[in-house]
Amino acid sequence: MTPNGNAGSKAPLKVGWFSTGRGEGSYGLLKAALDAIGTDDLNAELAFVFVNRVKGQTKQTDRFMELVEAHGIPLVSLSSRDFRRANDNRPWTELREDFDRAAIELLRPHSADIAVQAGYMLIAPLLCSEYLTLNLHPALPGGTIGIWQQAVWDVISEGLDETGAMIHVSTEYVDEGPVLSTTKFSVKGGKFTPFWNEVANADVADLKENPGEELHLFKAIREAGLLRERPLVIETLKAVVAGRIDLTGSGEITDLTQEVEKVVDG
């Protein structure tokens, strides 16, 4: 399933949405997309939402699913936890492709031009070959590969002046697919100064132990990132619709910092 590539078409871009729906970040990303579509800011529609959990598994994911259903969007769910239990708790590395095949089969009745991974906590080697999939990653190209918590700690340990987020094409290699768009922001000066002063002589390993993610600097960096991740997803989709972003893998990266900051500044 590939994008129609017709930037001039008035037909909405059909987007498949993959998420674990496990927290506020995932919920906020979905709501941002729904709000943009609802106000005609984004000429798209959600063709389906796939969640690798089922109702009753966690309160956070239940809330996420309720938002999907409230908007009448097809909801497809398959618990990766239950899938593993049904397969003798074999290592997930042995089950990823089997799980993807099961998910793809469930998604057969639905079609999408592209897909978005927004808080989807699984490596999906077959899904990303079935769908041209965009993935949100909370670091800049060449930066942290892996979970967002590590990305924040890397900013602190390396004393970086700026960080950001990127949208890249998902491949079987985690966080290493072609980058399509980025947004950057400074983590020095202003409100960040006293927080950096607090950790000036501290060992990052000790900070991870105590206070951990309650560290003022950690929370400030994460908050700034979250503010920008949501508009980055929306602005990237808008750029795809407008034909500004080449999905064929040309290697060109679109800097959407200006557009994202306009949203952040309100």
N, C-alpha and C positions, 0 to 999 in steps of 0.2 A: 504494500500500500504506500503510494508515494504522493507528494503534494501535486496539485493540479498545475502549479507553476504559472497560472494566469493572473497576474497582478491586477489586471483591469477588470476582472470578473466581479460582478456584484453578488455572486453567490457567497454565503458565509463560509469561512474556512472551518472545516469540520475537524474538531480537535478531540482526540482521546486523552483521558487524564488518568495517570497512574499515581497512586499514593498509598501510604500505609495509614495515613490519617491519625498519627499517634500524638499530635500535639498542636499547640497554638499556631506554630509556623505553617503546618500543612493546611489547617483550617483557614488561616488568613490568606494563603495563596489562592485557595479555591474561591473564597468569597471575593477576593479582588478580581478574579477572572469573571465571575458571575456579575459583579457590579459593572465592570467595563462593558460586558456584553449587553446588560440590561439598559445601559444608558446610550447604547449605540456608539460608544467610544471605540469598541473593538468589533469589527465585522466578522464574527465567528460564532460557532455554536459548539457546545460540548456534546459529542456524539455518544460518549459513555464515560463513566468513571469506574475504574477498576481498583479495588482495595484488597490487599493481601491479608485481610482479617475478616471476621464475620461478626454479626451483631451479638452483643453480649460478651465479647472478648475483653474489651476495655471501654470505659466510659468516654474517653477522648475520641476513640474511633466511632463509637455509636453516635456521638454528636456530629462528627464529620459526615457520617452516612445520612443522618437526618437532614442535613443541609442539602445533600444531593437529591434526596427524595422530595424535599419540599419544592425543588425547582423542576420536578418532573423529568429528571435526567436518568437514563438507564443506568442502574447500579449493578455492577458485576463484582462478586466477591468470592475469594477462595483463600481460606486461611493457610498461610505457609506453615504455621505452627501445627495445625491439625494434619496437614499434608505430610509433614515430616514424621509425626507420630504414627500415621497410617503406613509409613514405609520403614518401620522398625527403627526409627530414630537414627537412620543412617546419616553420615556427615552431609551437611548441606552442599558441599562441593560436589557430591555425587548426585544430588537431587535437583540442582538448579535447572538443567535442561528439561527434566521430566516435569517440573512444576511449570515451566514456561509453556510446554506443550499443552498441559492441562488448561492453563490460562487462555492460550490462543484458541483452543477448542471452544471454550465458553464465550469467547468474543466473536466467534464466527458470524453471528447474526448482525453484528455492528460493523460499520466501516468508518474510517477516518482518513483525512488527508495527511495529518501528522499527529504525533502523540507528544505529551509532556509528562516527564517524571518530576513531580513536585512533592518531595518528602517521601519518595518510594525507597524503602530501606533494603531492597534486594538487588543483587547483581543479576541482570536479566539478559543472558547471552543470546537467547533465541528471540525474545520479545523485540529487542532492538534491531533484529534483522527482518522481523515481520512488519514493524512500523518504523518509519523515519522518526526517531524519538529525540526530543530535546530534553536535556537534563540541566537543572539548576545546581550550580556548585558554588559554595560560599568562599571562594578564593579567586585570585587572579591567575591568568595563565602562567605556568611555571612555578606556582605556589603549592600549597598543601594538597595532597591527594588523600581523600578519606573523609571522615566525619567532620561536621562543622565545629565540634568542640576542639578538635585538634587544630583546625584552621585558626581559631582564636588564640589558642596557646602559642602557636607558632608566631603570630604577630607580636605577642608579648615577649617571647624568648629571644626573638630576633630584633626587637626594638624597631619595627618597621614604621615608616612615616605614613604609609597609606596601605589600604587593603581594598577589597571589593568583592564582586561576585561575577560569575560568568555563566553564559548559557552555551552548552556545547552539544554536539551530536553524540548520542550514546553509542558506545561500541562495547564489545566484550571486555575491553581493557578499561578498568574503572577510572573515570574522570580524565581520560586521555583522548577522547574523540575530538574531532575538529571543532575549534571554538568559533562561535558565530557572533556573540555579542558580549560586552563587558560594561560594568559600571565601577567607578572608583570613588573612594572617599578618604579624607585625611583622618588619621587617628592621633594627631599631634596638635598641640595648641588648644585654646578654648577650654571647654569642659574637661578635656582629656588630661590637661596639664597636672592638676592635683592628683589624679589617679596614677599617672606615671611616676610622680614624686613618691607616692606611697610604696612603690615597688623598686625604687632606684637601687637599693643595695640588697634586694632579696634574691634568693635562689628560686628559680621557676619550679623546680621539682618540689620544693617545700610549699610553694603557693598552691600547687595542684592538690596537695594534701590538706592544707588549711590556709585560707578559707575555701579553696576550690573554686567552683563556679559562682560563688557568692562574692568573689573578689570584685571590687568596684570597677577596676579597669576591664576585667573580663565581661562584666555585665554591660558596660558602656559600649564596648566594641560590638558585642552581639546585638544590642539594641539598635545601633546605627546600621548594622548589616541587615537586620530584619526589615527596617524601614525602607531599604532599597531593593531587597530581593523581590518583593511583590511587584513594585512597578517595573523592575527589570523584566520579569516574565511577561507582563502585559505589553510593555513597549517592544519587546522582541517579537511577540506575536503580531503586533500592529505593523512592525517593519517587514515581517514576512508577507502579510497581506498586501502591503504597499509595494512589494518587490524590491525593497532595499536590502534584504538579506538573501544571499545566494545559498540555497540549501544543497547545492550539488558538490560542495567541498572544494571551492576555489581557494580556500585559505584566507580569504579576506575577513577581518574581524571588524564589526561595527561597534564603535564606542558610543554607548547610549547614556553616558554620564549626564550630559546636559538635559536630556529628556527626563531622566530619572530624578535629577535634582529639582526640576520644576514641580514634579509631583510631591516630593518630600517637603519642599518649601510651601506647598499648598497654594 
